[in-house]
Amino acid sequence: MAANRSKSEKKDAEKQLRRDPYEVLGVLKNSTDQEIKSAYRKLALKYHPDKTANDPVAADMFKEVTFSYNILSDPEKRRQYDTAGFEGVEAEGQELELDLSSLGAVNTVFAALFSKLGVPIKTSVSATILEEALNGRVSVDPLLLGQAVTKKVEKQCAHFYAVTVTEEEVSSGLVCRVESSSKSKFKLLYFDQEANSGLSLALQEDSRRTGKITSAGMYFLGFPVYRLDHTNNSMAQAKDPETAFFKKLDGFQQCELTELKAGTHVFAVYGDNFFKSVNYTIQVLCAASYTQEKEDLRSVEAQILTKRAELAKFETEYREVLVQFTDMTSRYAQEMQSIDELLKQRNEIHSAYTTAPAIKRSSSKNRLNRLRKSSFKKAAAEAPAPTEQEEEDEEEEEESSRERNKKPDVCDTSETLKKKSKWYKLHLKLDKKKPC
């Protein structure tokens, strides 16, 4: 008991020592998802176990940063924390972002197996890649606007591309898209350029399957555009499909960057497969010739925002009606049972109005046989006794019946056949010499 108390006391102490997730990540309560993600990446890179293998303090900081990010990156958990603190957040089952490059072979196999079974697994960009980019030790290839480049990137590796754009092209809008085969997973990355020529990760888009291909895109069109995070909804779908429907648009959040400045910008394609390399095609386009598509995108995303608000209202109405339906269904079953019970009591009361003994239940066949026997006995008892002449006539009739049913002898049979042959066989004499 003492040991159990000490464990519970330790847990309570750990809860009391937990810092505010916003404080841990160094962001404000009204920070956007992208600001939270950027802050997390910088701290995760700083305290990553690959860089601080023998530092227990850094290991604890990395856990705290990861735990805080898992709360604030999930809209539902963030809302729960803002409403009720840590008490409102289910700490168990927190989904972590896995750095596949830091996993061993066995853990990678298990992660791949779970992903194959449909369990959504968040993955993060390798800390080694981010550190090399931050220190300016990555190779960056030039990419012309409108040029499509097809290459193959190894798992947990990245290809970097630099695109130079003018003021006019920026004002028209820019789109960066990457496509690959349907079985490949990758990430599209956008980096800010630091003063020391290093690159820090600013935006990240995970690939998503659409038909026979997987694709990811970033849209800098000069007006607010949105991204849809499917990971949280996939997790909710596995737990409760009904709730997942109402939370389907919770991951629809505004992107931090809506337009770029004139100059050079760096994108990267990161191979996110568990074991295989990724064949991909990347291109950056100027949206000057896509005026109609820009207006369509703005209109559709505005409708999605309206639908998200309507869905929240509809959920409240649906839950209320569902409770009423459940109550009505339960009442229906109770009323049916009550009516059947009352009718049964009524039949029993009707049956009580009799002086005859209770009839034992039996099968219909036995009941029919008993009725036949009783009617036969009754008829026999009421019939008059037969006279001597009637008895003699009955005996003669039985004797003749036996004679008719008796099987004939072989001799009798042959004699009968002879007799029968006399009346229909005609003996005609024919002259064989004369033709007919």
C-alpha positions as a printed NumPy array, in Angstrom:
array([[   0.   ,    0.   ,    0.   ],
       [   2.829,    2.358,    0.833],
       [   4.427,    1.674,   -2.519],
       [   1.152,    2.41 ,   -4.276],
       [   0.798,    5.649,   -2.385],
       [   4.296,    6.702,   -3.32 ],
       [   3.569,    6.062,   -6.995],
       [   0.354,    8.052,   -6.894],
       [   2.097,   10.839,   -5.015],
       [   4.797,   10.9  ,   -7.685],
       [   2.156,   11.164,  -10.408],
       [   0.424,   13.998,   -8.564],
       [   3.752,   15.757,   -8.157],
       [   4.483,   15.373,  -11.863],
       [   1.083,   16.839,  -12.699],
       [   1.73 ,   19.802,  -10.442],
       [   5.138,   20.356,  -12.078],
       [   3.686,   20.36 ,  -15.577],
       [   4.17 ,   23.67 ,  -17.271],
       [   1.684,   25.416,  -19.481],
       [   2.104,   24.031,  -23.051],
       [   2.013,   27.574,  -24.421],
       [   4.826,   28.5  ,  -22.036],
       [   6.858,   25.413,  -22.986],
       [   6.684,   26.202,  -26.696],
       [   7.065,   29.951,  -26.142],
       [   3.873,   30.923,  -27.999],
       [   0.776,   32.942,  -27.147],
       [  -2.686,   31.49 ,  -26.54 ],
       [  -3.968,   33.051,  -29.742],
       [  -1.068,   31.696,  -31.818],
       [  -1.876,   30.041,  -35.121],
       [  -1.27 ,   26.381,  -35.84 ],
       [   1.676,   27.268,  -38.042],
       [   3.304,   29.388,  -35.311],
       [   2.908,   26.517,  -32.852],
       [   4.359,   24.058,  -35.341],
       [   7.356,   26.286,  -36.115],
       [   8.098,   26.794,  -32.425],
       [   7.881,   23.054,  -31.796],
       [  10.271,   22.187,  -34.602],
       [  12.917,   24.596,  -33.394],
       [  12.753,   23.27 ,  -29.827],
       [  12.544,   19.634,  -30.957],
       [  15.645,   20.164,  -33.065],
       [  17.422,   21.787,  -30.13 ],
       [  16.663,   18.99 ,  -27.64 ],
       [  16.515,   16.023,  -30.024],
       [  18.122,   12.826,  -28.571],
       [  20.372,   12.539,  -31.64 ],
       [  22.103,   15.771,  -30.606],
       [  21.926,   15.302,  -26.825],
       [  22.379,   11.564,  -26.349],
       [  23.907,   11.727,  -22.838],
       [  22.044,   14.736,  -21.472],
       [  19.101,   13.703,  -19.224],
       [  17.928,   17.308,  -18.852],
       [  17.669,   17.704,  -22.63 ],
       [  15.836,   14.364,  -22.847],
       [  13.246,   15.604,  -20.327],
       [  12.898,   18.874,  -22.223],
       [  12.336,   16.972,  -25.469],
       [   9.548,   14.93 ,  -23.822],
       [   7.958,   18.09 ,  -22.417],
       [   8.121,   19.867,  -25.768],
       [   6.622,   16.856,  -27.557],
       [   3.869,   16.465,  -24.945],
       [   2.966,   20.16 ,  -25.196],
       [   2.888,   20.054,  -28.982],
       [   0.643,   16.973,  -28.992],
       [  -1.92 ,   18.978,  -27.031],
       [  -1.745,   22.225,  -28.965],
       [  -1.519,   20.65 ,  -32.443],
       [  -4.846,   18.846,  -31.989],
       [  -7.773,   21.34 ,  -32.212],
       [  -9.98 ,   19.215,  -29.952],
       [  -7.324,   18.681,  -27.271],
       [  -6.319,   22.33 ,  -27.453],
       [  -9.944,   23.327,  -26.851],
       [ -10.175,   20.895,  -23.936],
       [  -6.997,   22.278,  -22.398],
       [  -8.122,   25.89 ,  -22.836],
       [ -11.409,   24.992,  -21.127],
       [ -10.317,   22.712,  -18.266],
       [  -6.513,   22.542,  -18.282],
       [  -4.728,   19.205,  -18.052],
       [  -7.81 ,   17.676,  -16.417],
       [  -9.71 ,   18.058,  -19.673],
       [  -7.033,   16.394,  -21.773],
       [  -6.731,   12.658,  -22.022],
       [  -3.023,   12.212,  -21.578],
       [  -3.279,    8.521,  -22.421],
       [  -3.089,    7.644,  -26.068],
       [  -1.285,   10.824,  -27.117],
       [  -0.095,   10.411,  -30.677],
       [   3.55 ,   11.269,  -31.173],
       [   5.296,   12.378,  -34.329],
       [   7.828,    9.681,  -35.141],
       [  11.213,   10.431,  -36.645],
       [  11.644,    7.283,  -38.737],
       [  15.361,    7.914,  -39.174],
       [  15.882,    7.537,  -35.419],
       [  13.927,    4.259,  -35.163],
       [  15.652,    0.912,  -35.24 ],
       [  14.883,   -1.718,  -37.851],
       [  12.442,   -3.603,  -35.601],
       [  10.509,   -0.469,  -34.567],
       [  10.339,    0.658,  -38.187],
       [   8.831,   -2.701,  -39.177],
       [   6.21 ,   -2.395,  -36.438],
       [   5.394,    1.186,  -37.455],
       [   5.029,    0.122,  -41.091],
       [   2.784,   -2.794,  -40.076],
       [   0.476,   -0.555,  -38.048],
       [   0.324,    1.951,  -40.901],
       [  -0.569,   -0.891,  -43.308],
       [  -3.41 ,   -1.912,  -40.992],
       [  -4.857,    1.589,  -41.218],
       [  -3.554,    3.043,  -37.949],
       [  -2.645,    6.697,  -38.652],
       [   0.961,    7.42 ,  -37.686],
       [   2.385,   10.909,  -37.616],
       [   5.933,   11.195,  -38.854],
       [   8.348,   14.089,  -38.572],
       [  11.242,   15.224,  -40.711],
       [  14.573,   13.723,  -39.7  ],
       [  16.388,   15.849,  -37.13 ],
       [  19.613,   15.256,  -39.064],
       [  18.118,   16.807,  -42.212],
       [  16.826,   19.823,  -40.289],
       [  20.148,   20.333,  -38.543],
       [  22.116,   20.169,  -41.804],
       [  19.707,   22.653,  -43.406],
       [  19.975,   24.999,  -40.43 ],
       [  23.758,   24.903,  -40.661],
       [  23.721,   25.48 ,  -44.429],
       [  25.216,   22.072,  -45.264],
       [  22.636,   20.936,  -47.825],
       [  22.857,   20.959,  -51.619],
       [  20.236,   23.192,  -53.288],
       [  19.424,   22.765,  -56.992],
       [  17.941,   25.605,  -59.081],
       [  14.363,   25.165,  -60.317],
       [  12.944,   27.356,  -63.079],
       [   9.408,   28.668,  -62.817],
       [   7.109,   26.37 ,  -64.816],
       [   9.756,   23.642,  -65.089],
       [   8.782,   20.08 ,  -64.076],
       [  11.593,   18.004,  -62.536],
       [  11.303,   14.252,  -61.973],
       [  13.678,   12.529,  -59.546],
       [  13.949,    9.791,  -56.925],
       [  14.62 ,   10.582,  -53.258],
       [  15.666,    7.939,  -50.731],
       [  13.686,    7.305,  -47.562],
       [  14.238,    9.877,  -44.81 ],
       [  16.291,   12.028,  -47.212],
       [  15.457,   15.335,  -48.91 ],
       [  16.059,   17.121,  -52.208],
       [  16.26 ,   20.939,  -52.001],
       [  15.24 ,   23.352,  -54.797],
       [  15.644,   27.122,  -55.114],
       [  13.104,   29.138,  -57.13 ],
       [  13.634,   32.814,  -58.017],
       [  10.52 ,   34.924,  -58.675],
       [   9.873,   38.537,  -59.63 ],
       [   7.509,   41.076,  -58.084],
       [   5.026,   40.647,  -60.929],
       [   5.021,   36.866,  -60.568],
       [   4.518,   37.153,  -56.817],
       [   1.519,   39.47 ,  -57.274],
       [  -0.051,   36.958,  -59.688],
       [   0.405,   34.148,  -57.176],
       [   2.607,   31.06 ,  -56.965],
       [   1.789,   27.35 ,  -56.607],
       [   4.224,   24.554,  -55.76 ],
       [   3.004,   20.987,  -56.333],
       [   4.589,   17.554,  -56.031],
       [   3.088,   14.297,  -57.345],
       [   4.105,   10.655,  -57.003],
       [   2.735,    7.15 ,  -57.421],
       [  -0.154,    6.08 ,  -55.183],
       [   1.943,    3.909,  -52.865],
       [   4.543,    6.569,  -52.057],
       [   4.531,    8.959,  -49.113],
       [   6.472,   12.207,  -48.967],
       [   6.46 ,   15.69 ,  -47.482],
       [   6.648,   19.017,  -49.274],
       [   8.729,   21.487,  -47.238],
       [   9.259,   25.246,  -47.417],
       [  12.236,   26.852,  -45.692],
       [  12.937,   30.369,  -44.455],
       [  16.437,   31.639,  -45.138],
       [  18.351,   32.635,  -42.011],
       [  20.985,   35.38 ,  -41.754],
       [  23.809,   32.813,  -41.582],
       [  22.707,   31.279,  -44.928],
       [  21.009,   28.483,  -43.032],
       [  17.516,   27.209,  -43.698],
       [  14.796,   26.783,  -41.055],
       [  11.647,   24.796,  -41.707],
       [   8.611,   27.088,  -42.005],
       [   5.893,   25.052,  -43.761],
       [   5.196,   21.361,  -44.193],
       [   2.553,   19.526,  -46.22 ],
       [   2.113,   15.768,  -46.018],
       [   1.2  ,   13.946,  -49.213],
       [  -2.335,   12.624,  -49.618],
       [  -3.699,   10.05 ,  -52.026],
       [  -6.096,   11.374,  -54.657],
       [  -7.075,    8.683,  -57.146],
       [  -4.028,    6.885,  -58.535],
       [  -1.466,    9.415,  -57.302],
       [  -0.347,   11.043,  -54.071],
       [   0.18 ,   14.772,  -54.103],
       [   0.965,   17.765,  -51.926],
       [   0.794,   21.457,  -52.715],
       [   1.438,   24.945,  -51.334],
       [  -0.569,   27.899,  -52.602],
       [   0.627,   31.49 ,  -52.276],
       [  -2.175,   33.374,  -54.035],
       [  -2.364,   36.663,  -52.144],
       [  -5.51 ,   35.762,  -50.177],
       [  -6.085,   33.413,  -47.213],
       [  -5.866,   29.773,  -48.221],
       [  -6.472,   26.757,  -46.016],
       [  -4.981,   23.353,  -45.407],
       [  -6.812,   20.251,  -44.162],
       [  -5.063,   18.011,  -41.651],
       [  -6.558,   14.515,  -42.061],
       [  -4.5  ,   12.811,  -39.362],
       [  -6.639,   13.739,  -36.376],
       [  -9.816,   12.858,  -38.24 ],
       [  -8.36 ,    9.458,  -39.206],
       [  -7.67 ,    8.764,  -35.542],
       [ -11.195,    9.837,  -34.581],
       [ -12.591,    7.686,  -37.409],
       [ -10.919,    4.613,  -35.938],
       [ -12.428,    5.327,  -32.505],
       [ -15.897,    6.674,  -33.327],
       [ -17.053,    7.171,  -36.95 ],
       [ -20.027,    9.265,  -35.866],
       [ -17.891,   11.748,  -33.944],
       [ -15.347,   11.745,  -36.783],
       [ -18.029,   13.038,  -39.156],
       [ -18.684,   16.092,  -37.011],
       [ -14.935,   16.668,  -36.514],
       [ -14.113,   16.207,  -40.189],
       [ -13.503,   19.92 ,  -40.804],
       [ -11.736,   20.667,  -37.516],
       [  -8.403,   20.249,  -39.277],
       [  -9.362,   22.892,  -41.867],
       [  -7.014,   25.683,  -40.776],
       [  -5.663,   28.783,  -42.447],
       [  -2.099,   28.625,  -43.741],
       [   0.363,   30.985,  -42.13 ],
       [   1.832,   32.273,  -45.413],
       [  -0.517,   33.634,  -48.062],
       [   2.048,   35.238,  -50.368],
       [   5.786,   35.301,  -50.974],
       [   8.138,   38.18 ,  -51.573],
       [  10.194,   38.676,  -54.694],
       [  13.489,   36.816,  -54.516],
       [  14.701,   33.251,  -54.048],
       [  12.679,   30.681,  -52.148],
       [  13.672,   27.165,  -51.109],
       [  11.413,   24.123,  -51.285],
       [  12.278,   20.492,  -50.524],
       [  10.823,   17.014,  -51.112],
       [  11.309,   14.625,  -48.177],
       [  10.97 ,   10.841,  -48.674],
       [   8.531,    9.589,  -46.022],
       [   8.261,    5.904,  -46.979],
       [   9.203,    3.325,  -44.364],
       [  11.536,    1.313,  -46.594],
       [  11.418,    2.422,  -50.241],
       [  12.575,    5.463,  -52.15 ],
       [  10.086,    7.899,  -53.704],
       [   9.791,    8.789,  -57.394],
       [   8.301,   12.266,  -57.672],
       [   7.714,   15.244,  -59.971],
       [   7.955,   18.826,  -58.644],
       [   7.06 ,   22.102,  -60.307],
       [   6.444,   25.715,  -59.276],
       [   3.866,   27.606,  -61.367],
       [   2.861,   31.228,  -61.745],
       [  -0.903,   31.559,  -61.229],
       [  -1.316,   34.42 ,  -63.741],
       [  -3.096,   32.137,  -66.233],
       [  -5.24 ,   30.484,  -63.539],
       [  -7.564,   33.404,  -62.737],
       [ -10.757,   31.321,  -62.763],
       [  -9.193,   28.591,  -60.606],
       [  -8.173,   31.197,  -58.027],
       [ -11.719,   32.526,  -57.77 ],
       [ -13.139,   29.004,  -57.591],
       [ -10.745,   28.076,  -54.789],
       [ -11.616,   31.203,  -52.808],
       [ -15.344,   30.498,  -53.23 ],
       [ -15.145,   26.809,  -52.312],
       [ -13.045,   27.403,  -49.205],
       [ -15.487,   30.105,  -48.061],
       [ -18.287,   27.562,  -48.413],
       [ -16.284,   25.012,  -46.423],
       [ -15.845,   27.533,  -43.601],
       [ -19.599,   28.155,  -43.602],
       [ -20.243,   24.418,  -43.622],
       [ -17.877,   23.955,  -40.672],
       [ -19.919,   26.436,  -38.612],
       [ -23.172,   24.771,  -39.716],
       [ -21.785,   21.356,  -38.845],
       [ -21.083,   22.45 ,  -35.268],
       [ -24.679,   23.661,  -34.939],
       [ -26.025,   20.536,  -36.606],
       [ -24.093,   18.326,  -34.163],
       [ -25.882,   19.956,  -31.23 ],
       [ -29.274,   19.42 ,  -32.866],
       [ -28.361,   15.87 ,  -33.876],
       [ -27.297,   14.927,  -30.354],
       [ -30.55 ,   16.284,  -28.915],
       [ -32.687,   14.394,  -31.445],
       [ -30.588,   11.255,  -30.932],
       [ -31.273,   11.372,  -27.188],
       [ -34.995,   11.782,  -27.893],
       [ -34.91 ,    8.919,  -30.389],
       [ -33.151,    6.683,  -27.866],
       [ -35.725,    7.589,  -25.23 ],
       [ -38.61 ,    6.954,  -27.658],
       [ -37.155,    3.589,  -28.677],
       [ -36.806,    2.585,  -25.05 ],
       [ -40.345,    3.74 ,  -24.292],
       [ -41.648,    1.849,  -27.341],
       [ -40.197,   -1.404,  -26.003],
       [ -41.567,   -0.729,  -22.518],
       [ -45.066,    0.105,  -23.82 ],
       [ -45.156,   -3.013,  -25.968],
       [ -44.164,   -5.172,  -23.011],
       [ -46.755,   -3.47 ,  -20.785],
       [ -49.583,   -3.965,  -23.321],
       [ -48.709,   -7.653,  -23.809],
       [ -48.726,   -8.134,  -20.043],
       [ -52.168,   -6.468,  -19.659],
       [ -53.682,   -8.571,  -22.465],
       [ -52.283,  -11.695,  -20.865],
       [ -53.878,  -10.777,  -17.538],
       [ -57.188,  -10.095,  -19.323],
       [ -57.146,  -13.557,  -20.932],
       [ -56.431,  -15.181,  -17.576],
       [ -59.413,  -13.367,  -16.041],
       [ -61.654,  -14.527,  -18.899],
       [ -60.465,  -18.098,  -18.386],
       [ -61.366,  -17.913,  -14.7  ],
       [ -65.125,  -17.755,  -15.525],
       [ -65.705,  -21.591,  -15.598],
       [ -66.576,  -24.527,  -13.301],
       [ -64.936,  -27.122,  -15.541],
       [ -61.561,  -28.566,  -14.529],
       [ -58.544,  -27.076,  -16.157],
       [ -57.667,  -28.663,  -19.506],
       [ -54.233,  -30.08 ,  -19.743],
       [ -52.342,  -28.94 ,  -22.762],
       [ -51.366,  -31.558,  -25.318],
       [ -50.395,  -31.735,  -28.915],
       [ -53.07 ,  -31.255,  -31.585],
       [ -52.477,  -34.78 ,  -32.954],
       [ -53.071,  -36.495,  -29.6  ],
       [ -56.119,  -34.297,  -28.99 ],
       [ -57.592,  -35.329,  -32.394],
       [ -56.998,  -39.045,  -31.721],
       [ -58.697,  -38.803,  -28.336],
       [ -61.699,  -37.063,  -29.889],
       [ -62.019,  -39.792,  -32.534],
       [ -61.826,  -42.586,  -29.957],
       [ -64.344,  -40.961,  -27.657],
       [ -66.827,  -40.336,  -30.517],
       [ -66.422,  -43.955,  -31.706],
       [ -67.071,  -45.323,  -28.199],
       [ -70.086,  -43.074,  -27.795],
       [ -71.568,  -44.189,  -31.131],
       [ -70.974,  -47.857,  -30.28 ],
       [ -72.671,  -47.477,  -26.917],
       [ -75.746,  -45.765,  -28.392],
       [ -76.181,  -48.271,  -31.314],
       [ -78.855,  -51.125,  -30.84 ],
       [ -77.733,  -54.759,  -30.478],
       [ -77.748,  -56.712,  -33.829],
       [ -80.319,  -59.546,  -34.438],
       [ -79.438,  -63.204,  -35.251],
       [ -80.245,  -62.714,  -38.95 ],
       [ -77.964,  -59.637,  -39.104],
       [ -75.146,  -61.578,  -37.465],
       [ -75.5  ,  -64.452,  -40.029],
       [ -75.518,  -61.981,  -42.937],
       [ -72.422,  -60.297,  -41.56 ],
       [ -70.597,  -63.661,  -41.26 ],
       [ -71.471,  -64.573,  -44.869],
       [ -70.242,  -61.195,  -46.092],
       [ -66.925,  -61.626,  -44.245],
       [ -66.521,  -65.142,  -45.738],
       [ -67.113,  -63.934,  -49.273],
       [ -64.684,  -61.068,  -48.708],
       [ -62.   ,  -63.52 ,  -47.609],
       [ -62.633,  -65.668,  -50.695],
       [ -62.199,  -62.655,  -52.967],
       [ -58.973,  -61.608,  -51.292],
       [ -57.546,  -65.131,  -51.3  ],
       [ -54.636,  -65.672,  -53.769],
       [ -55.498,  -68.223,  -56.446],
       [ -53.524,  -71.491,  -56.983],
       [ -51.31 ,  -72.07 ,  -59.993],
       [ -53.581,  -74.888,  -61.223],
       [ -56.66 ,  -72.757,  -60.81 ],
       [ -54.974,  -70.021,  -62.775],
       [ -54.115,  -72.267,  -65.736],
       [ -57.626,  -73.692,  -65.779],
       [ -59.111,  -70.218,  -65.801],
       [ -56.849,  -69.212,  -68.698],
       [ -58.004,  -72.293,  -70.657],
       [ -61.593,  -71.372,  -70.059],
       [ -60.991,  -67.84 ,  -71.138],
       [ -59.174,  -68.879,  -74.297],
       [ -62.179,  -70.841,  -75.612],
       [ -64.464,  -67.904,  -76.305],
       [ -62.09 ,  -65.549,  -78.134],
       [ -59.653,  -67.925,  -79.939],
       [ -60.882,  -68.654,  -83.452],
       [ -59.413,  -71.646,  -85.31 ],
       [ -59.278,  -70.612,  -88.916],
       [ -58.152,  -73.042,  -91.655],
       [ -56.104,  -71.35 ,  -94.306],
       [ -54.794,  -72.726,  -97.532],
       [ -51.128,  -71.98 ,  -97.481],
       [ -50.777,  -72.471, -101.207],
       [ -53.24 ,  -69.695, -102.093],
       [ -51.978,  -66.18 , -101.601],
       [ -53.957,  -63.893,  -99.411]])
